[in-house]
Every structure is written in C-alpha cells, then in structure tokens.
Amino acid sequence: MEWRDVGDHTAFTFNDASTWDADDISFTVGGADPLEFYRSDGWDGFDPFNDTGRSYEEMSEIYGESCECEIRKIIGNAVSNNFAWGDLLRFIPEGQQIVSITPNYKGGRSRNPEAVTLILSDGEKVTLKLC
C-alpha cells in the first residue's frame, strides 16, 4: 500500500467489508494519517454480520488485531506488545539466530518497555518498537 497526500481533506473508499482482516479490504484513502486511519476509520470496513456462528466479540477482537498489524507495517520495525517468536523471526536474516532479547524503557521508572533490542548470532542488533 502506498500513502499519498491529497490536501486537507480526508476521503476513503473500500470494496467489500471483512469480518476478520483489514488487509482483505481494498481501501483507497486520501488526506488521512495512516496510523489514525487504522485506529478509527479502518473500522468502517468491519462486517460483524458476515460470519454466522461466531460472536461479535471474537470477530471484533480479530479484526482489531488485524488493524494493529497494519499499523505495525506502517511503523516499520515494530511488533505487538505480546509478540510471539514468529513475529520476531521476520526481522532476522536467514542463517542468523537470536542470542538475547533486551527490553528498552523510556525512563528509569517506567515498568513497560517501549521497544526490544535483539542481539543476533553475528553480533548485529535489531531494535523493534512495541505497539
């Protein structure tokens, strides 16, 4: 997806709604901050009535996770606060291994890290923002 500025107006269209994944929707967006779009207007593509037998809570939770995934794609080197090993591996070059993971805190009193730094088997460091 490529974002382009179209002035001071926000406009978007989309093809079909999706029950599960914002990436399944072909959004055309202009004049919006991409991160804010997925936090708010991206929910306009959510269809809670498209899958029978599933609860609204389950569908909205999964769709929300897909919007968060799109936000992380826009940010770049970012993973979810509750990342899994598979989330980290896409940032690791083939043939390398993760030797250690270190949380990075914003201040000395913060209890929640804002990023993690991975040290790889070749000594390279990869820092990933948590969001």
N, C-alpha and C positions, 0 to 999 in steps of 0.2 A: 504494500500500500504506500502511496506517495501523497504527502500533505502539501497543499499549495494555498497561499494566502489569496483571498478574493475580496479583501477590504474589511470594512467594519461590520458586515452583516454575517450572520450565521445561517447557513442553509444546509439541509441534507435530505437525501432520498435513500431509499433502500428497496431491494427487490422483494423478497419474501421474509417474513419473520421466522425466528427459530426458537425452539423450545430449549435447546441445550447449549448452543455455541455461537457467540457473536461473530466468530470467524466464518461461519456458514453464510453470513449475510453480506451482500454486496452493497456496502454503504458508499454513497457519494456525498462528501462533506466539504463545505466551504466556509471559511471565516470562523472556524471554531478552534479552540485549543484542543489538540488531540487527546491529551490526558483528561481534560474536563469532559470532553465528548463521551468517552467511555465510562466516566463516573456518573454521568447523568443521561444525556440524550441517547446514548447507546442502548439504554434500556427500552427505548421505543421499539426496538426490533425484537423484543422478548415476546413470545407467544405462549402463555400459560395454558392454552386450551388445545394444543396440538398433539398431546400425547395422553391418551386415556389410561387410567390405572395408576398414574403417578401423582404424588401430592404436589401442590403448588410450592410448598416449602422446598422439596427436593429439586424441582425444576428451577426455581429461582436461585437456589444456592449454587447449582452447577452453572447456570448462565452467568451469575455474578463472578464465579471463579474464571470463566472464560473472558469476561471483560477485564478482570485483573491481569490475566495473561496477556491481553492485547496492550495494556498499559506497560507491562514489563518489556514487551517487544519494542515499544516506542522509546522507553528509557535507555534500553541497550543492555549493558551488563547488570542485570537485575534478576533476582529470584524472589520467590514468595518467602515471607517470614517463617513459614513452616515447610521449608524446602525438603525435598527428598534427594537421595543420591542421584537419581536420574536427571533432576533439574540442574545439578552441578556439572554433570558429565558433558553437556553440550558446549561448555566453555573450555574443555580440556582437550588439547591437541592429541591426535591419535598416537598411541605408544607411551603417553605420559600417565602418571598416577598422582593422586592427591596424597601428599605426605602429611599435611596438617591443615586444620581449619581454625582460624583465629577470629573471634568477633571484634568488631571495631565500634567503639562507643563514641557518642558525640561529646560528652563531658565526663568528668570524673565521678559524678553522682548518678549518671544515667544507668538504669537497670536493663534497658532494652538496646541491643546493638542496632546501628543504622546500616551496617554493612558487614560482610565477612571477607577475609583475605584467605585465599587458598595458596598453599605453597606446594608446588609440583615437584616431581622427582628430579627434574633438571635444575631446580632452584628458582625457576620463574615464579613470580607472584601474580595472582589474578584476584582483583578486588571486585566483589559483586554487591551492589546496593540491595538492601532488603526492603521490599514493599509488598 
